[in-house]
């Protein structure tokens, strides 16, 4: 089912979006709970009788980047009815809610074992195709906050000139995660056994940025190599790459972000450090 957005918005790739897309059974069930209609009565209604209870439009929430001042589409939101809402919507009465959050909870992606929110160790509901207006449940997945942040970048993004203008620098992928989650004993072990950790000074709190390259192409190769090494390290030592999604049968299953992240940090040419 397609529901009109409150305004036309653009995705990061420049595509204009005018409607939110959601599975029919999900939006109808959410509409039922939003108006406090019991299942027995709801089943007696025809689709035509149910449609007036479905949101006629949804709010397109946008956010402005502080540095670039560019506006980007963040999510679709709806208001949950203050007095009528029942079921899982009862605790959200009178609140504006992100639609993908409601669909994810309805599908079982959100439960007591999957803490949702910002910050280390928590999960975020992510859109696999990076379109916040596509809220079909198979497009949603719960992935770690740290991985969602890493997924926002690629081997070629976030590279800029230093203040002197003669070098190119980038923020090291997952730098805060490493410094926050590994104690000194593990750090010493890692420094001893993993050569790239010493080379890139990953546990030096004063060096979040890598700025040793004198061309953009060289910086891209270095960031690509570093990103791939970080992913390999996380695969061997932590479960941070593990998440959850919905399969074709509508069941919650485990999902691993390793292949997707590897593709994002792989250049068309070999990533050789200069």
N, C-alpha and C positions, 0 to 999 in steps of 0.2 A: 504494500500500500504506500502511496505517496501523499505526503501532507505538505502543504505550502509553508515555506519559511516566511517569517515576518518581513524579511528583506532579502534581496539578492546578495550573495556573498561570493568571494573568490577563494579558491583553494591555493595552496602554496605554488602549484604549477600554473596558476593563472586561469584555471577552469572556473566558469561561473556556475554556481549552484542555486537553484530556485526552490527545490523541494527536499524534504527529508524522506528517506526510504526506510521502511520497517516491515517486518513480517506481519501479515494480517492477523494471525492468531495472537501475537504478542500485543499489538496495539488495541485489539478488541478486549483482551483480558485486562489490560491496564485501564481502559475506559470503564469497564464494569466496576472495578475496584474504586476508581476515582469517584463514581457516582453512588457508591454504596449499594449496588444492586446484587442481591443474592443469586447464586449460581442457578438455582431452580427456576427462578423467574427469568433469568437471562437466557436460558436454553429455549424458552418458549418464544423468544423474540426472533423475527426474521432478520437477515442482514440489513435490510432496508430500515427496519425499526431500530437497529443497533447504531447505525451510522451517526445519528444526531448526537450521540454521547461521545463520539470520537472528536479529539481536538481538531478544529477547523484549520488552525495554523499553529506553528511552534516558533518560539523566539530564537533567533540566530544570535548567539552571544559572540561578540568579537573582542579582541584584545589588541592593544597597540604596543609594539616593541618599543622599549624605552630609548634604545640607541638609534635605530633606523627610523623610528616614528611611523613605521608601516603597520597597517591594521591587518590582522589575520583572523580567520574563522576558527573559533575554539570549540563550540559545542552547540547542541540544540537543547533548549530548556522549556519546561512547561510548569504551570502552577498546579499543585495538588489541592483539591478542594478542601476548604477549611473544616467543614462540619460533616460531610458525607463520606469521605474516603474510608475504606475498610481494608482488611487484609494487610499485606505488606506495605500499602500506602498509608495506613493509619498513622504511623509515626512521622510521616512527612506532611501531615495536614497543614495547610496554609503556607507551605514553603515552595520556592522555585526549585525544581529538581532537573538535573541533567538527564536527558532522555536515555542516553546510553547506559547510565547507572541503573535506571529502572529496568531496562531490558536485560541487563546483565544479572541483576538480582533475581528477576523473574525466571531466567534461564538456569540459575544455580551457580553462576560464576562467582557470586559474592556470598560468602557464608562466614561463620565464626572462625574458620581455619584460614581465611584469606583476608588479612587486614588491609583495608582500602584507605588510601590517603597519600599525602606528600611525605617525603622523608625516608631515611634508610630503613630497609627491611619491609616496607609496605608495598602493596601492589596498586597499580593503576589500570583502569580499563582503557585499552588502546584499540584504535581502529586499524585493522590490518592493511587496508588500502589507503590509509591516511586521509580519508574523507569523513569528517565529523557528521555529515548529513546521512551517511549510510549506517543506519542502526539496526540492520538485520543481524540477528544473533550470531550467525556464522562469520560475520566480519568483526566481531568483538572478541577480545581476549584479555586475560588478566596477566600482566607482566610486572616484574619488579620496577619500582620507581627509578632505580639506578640505570637499568637497561633501557627504560623509556627515554631517559635523558641522553644516553649514548646513541640511541636509535635516531635521535634528531639530527645527528651529524654524519658526515661522510668523510672519505679521505681527502676531499677537495674543499670542504666547507670550513669556515671559521679561521682561515689563514689570512693574516694581514701583516702589513709592514710594521716594523718597530718604529719608535719615535725618531730614531736616527735616519730611518728610511733606507738603510742599506742591508737589512736582513728581513726575513719572513719568519713569523712565529705562529704557533697554534697552542691551544690549551690541550694538555695531555688527556687522552680519553680515560675516564674513570678515576682520575687522580684523587678526588676526595674520598671515593669509596675505598681505595687502597689505604689511604692514611687513616681512615676512620675504623676500618674493620680488621686490621692486622696489628697485633700487639708486637712489642719489641722482640720477643723470642722468635716469632714467625718472620718478622722483618729481617732479622739477622740470618735466619735460615734461607730466606728468599734471596737476599743479597749474595749469599755464598753460592747458592746452587743455580740461580737464574741470571745469566750474564746480562740480559737486556735491562734488568732492573737496576743494575749498577750503571750501565751505559746511559740510561735515560734519567737517572737520579729520581726514581719514582717516589722514594720516601723522604725526599728533601722538601720540607714544608715551605721553603722559600722559593721553590722552583716549580710552580704550577704550569709555567709556560715553557715551551721548547722553541728556541729562537737561534738555531745554529746554522740555518740555511740561507744562502745568498741568492736563491732564485725560487720562484713560486713552484716550479716543477719539482725541484729538489725537496721542498717542504712537503709537497703532496706525497712524494715517494716515502719520505720519512714518517709522515703521519699514517700512511697506509700500513707500513711495516709495523709501526707501534700498535696501531689498532688491532691488527691480526694477532700480534703477540699477546696483547691483553686478553683477547677472546680465548686464545689457547690456554692461557694461564687460568682463567676463570673456569673453563671446561674441566680442567684437571683438579682444581682445588676447591671449588665452591659450587653451590646449586643455584646461584643467582640467575643463571640463564634459563632456569625452568619456570614455566608459566602454565596457564590453563586456557583452553579454548573450547568451542562447541563443534562437535563433529556433525556429519550429515544426518545422523539419526537424532540429533538434538541432545546428545549426552556430553557431559563435561569430561574432558580428557587432558592429559598432560601435553604441553607444547614446549619445544626447545627453540630458543632464539639464535642458536649458534650459526646455522646456515645463512639466515637472513642478515645477521651482522657481518659475517664474512663477506657476503656479496657487497655490502655497503662500503667496506673498507678495502676492497680489492680494486686495483686500477687495471686498465686495459693492458698496461705494460708491466713487467716485473717491478716490484717495489724494492729497489736496491738503495741502501743507505749510503749517502755520499759523505 
